[in-house]
Amino acid sequence: MQKKLLALAVAGALVPAAAMAQSSVEIYGRANLSFGNWKATGATGAGTNFDGRMRVVDSGSRLGFRVNESLGGGLRAFVVMETGVNVDTGSQAGQSTGANASTGFWASRDSYIGLGGGWGDVRLGRQSIWWANGVIAQTGANYIDSAVDGLITGHGRVAAPVTRQNSVISYNTPTMGGFNASLSYSPHTQESVSFTGGAQEAGSIWGITGRFTSGAIRAQADYAVNQNIGNVDGAENTGLKIGLGWAYAPGSQISGIWGNLENEVGAASGEVDFWLLNWEHMMGQFQLLAQLYVAGDVDTSAGEVANSGVTGITLAAKYFLSKRTGVYVSLNNVKNDDNARADLSGGGFSSAGATGLTAASNGADVRSIAVGVIHNF
């Protein structure tokens, strides 16, 4: 009898707690496919060219789950689990049949668990550091199949410090006066079995992002450093970019980004400045999009690499059939100087190989034209 009364008492105590701690689960995603032609031709000398090929291409499709739970006292728990999917192939392979780390496996895109409150939040998991441009420029990331904003991390000769990174812990401030910031850290190669100590140095990645929105003004600054790459003391890649935008009408803005990439990794060292000009304009149910990307010649410890500059343009138009569904046409053209090899969004979009163009294709100009359909749910 006493055991039955105790069980009833425990159950009665738990019911209010269970009712208070109910979590909400949201399923969301995107399907984005296009049909078009891609080529990379005009390589220097006897370099490798890729003649035009017709393609059906998946660009950034994903399936995700968002979970939120109120814990009381202003504290909440949340989970994001987002997986990239290739609707064109049904596998992890991109257009070049090379593996794309952001597709094919559970939680392949930004995925994390966190706790938050009025003080901000802390997140643990796979997260984007440095490369995301937020509201400053979203053309290639969210509006169409690809755009030259992807060249920010796809310069070819000089690597970005980090993109989407495993095993990250981040602190994200609340928004105060239109400003918020994120501080991110990943132990990187410390988790690898190849790290044994001794003459090796532990690797790590640090990143900080600041964002500001006030009326029509938008700004974002990002800095990141990838330290002791390959467990080699002093080998590091750094990146800095600063963006400013003016949202002159709903769905319309002019924005620009300046950035610098620097690699200090022995013979592969180099430094380059780049600029991106972005335009988005809503006209009824039409969205007009344009971008211009310019990168100067690469500087090394041995001097400037002549003819290593890059110029890219994007021209696109999108028609919204509804708030969630749109159709678009896009043109992307990347002009590589004789010693440059920038490519559109790397191996996930390029047909040149798992990592895009290589040194064998220096000087090849990339062109992509497509029509596509995108649906967000």
Buried (B, 14 or more C-beta within 10 A) or exposed (E): EEEEEEEEEEEEEEEEEEEEEEEEEEEEBBBBBBBBEBBBBBBBEEBBBBEBEEBBBBBBBBBBBBBBBBBEEEEBBBBBBBBBBBBBBEEBBBBBEBBBBBBBEEBBBBBBBBBBEEEBBBBEBBBBBBBBBBBBBBBBBEBBBBBBBBBBBBBBBBBBBBBBBBBBBBBBBEEEEEBBBBBBBBBBBEEEEEBEEEEBBBBBBBBBBBBBBEEEEBBBBBBBBBBBBEBBEEBBBBBBBBBBBEBEEEEBBBBBBEBBBBBBBEEBBBBBBBEBBBBBBBEEEEBBBBBBBBBBBBBBEEEEBEBBBBBBBBBBBBEBEEEEBBBBBBBBBBBBBBBBBBBBBBBBBBBBBBBBBBEBBBBBBBBBBBEBBBBBE
